[in-house]
Amino acid sequence: MALGATAQAQGTGQNAPVPTPLAPAKYCECRFSSGQYEAYSVNGTCTVQRYAGGRKCEYGFSGIGANPAVLTSILGQDAYQAQLQSAAQIFPRYLAFAQSGDTSALSESGFIESALPVLARGSLFRQAVVIAELPVKQIDNEIVVFSRKYSNVIAEVFQGKRPPLSVTWTEDFQFEIGRGYVLMNYKQASQLLVLFFSDEKR
């Protein structure tokens, strides 16, 4: 949030004294199935978990936002402590990016491999997601393995050395790699977008 990242929801057809102006660019946008609302982040790194038939979204920023009790109960106390330590190491890279616009530090394969799961957990490990009976532990595991096997490919896409691509990972999981982001799709029931940076010049 120190990067100027905000999330806001807007309703259409509701009485409001002054309409909220739209952001110049929308990132981590949640497309609600009703089409009556919109939620998005502006000018910052973020993750968004969309589920419940496009009716609910969970946001995270810079690897923080996971529910401590949920993450600990599923992955253990050591994983929660590692999450906090990793998020603290990730944040300075984004602060530097916000100041310079240079994406090179966010496009290194080693950083991507370690940061992708941490960023995803910021919006994945929430009580509401567990209540929705999504297989949180399985989703997390697939993201961890995918980041390990595809970090070099993701880095090349981020660096513009390779075009964006879609990966059919398993029967239930698909991934899309684009310039600055990774999108996971689970059975068309849940989509998790991890935005490392926006491709738009600052």
ABEGO torsion letter per residue (X at the ends): XAAGBBBBBBBBGBBBABBBBBBABBBGBBBBAAGABBBBBBGBBBBBBBBGGGABBBBBBGGBGBBAAAAAAAAEAAAAAAAAAAAAAAAAAAAAAAAAGBAAAAABAAAAAAAAAAAAAAAABBAAAAAAGBBAAAAAAAAAAAAAAAAAAAAAAAAGABBBBBBBABAABBBBBBBGBBBBBBGGABBBBBBABBABBX
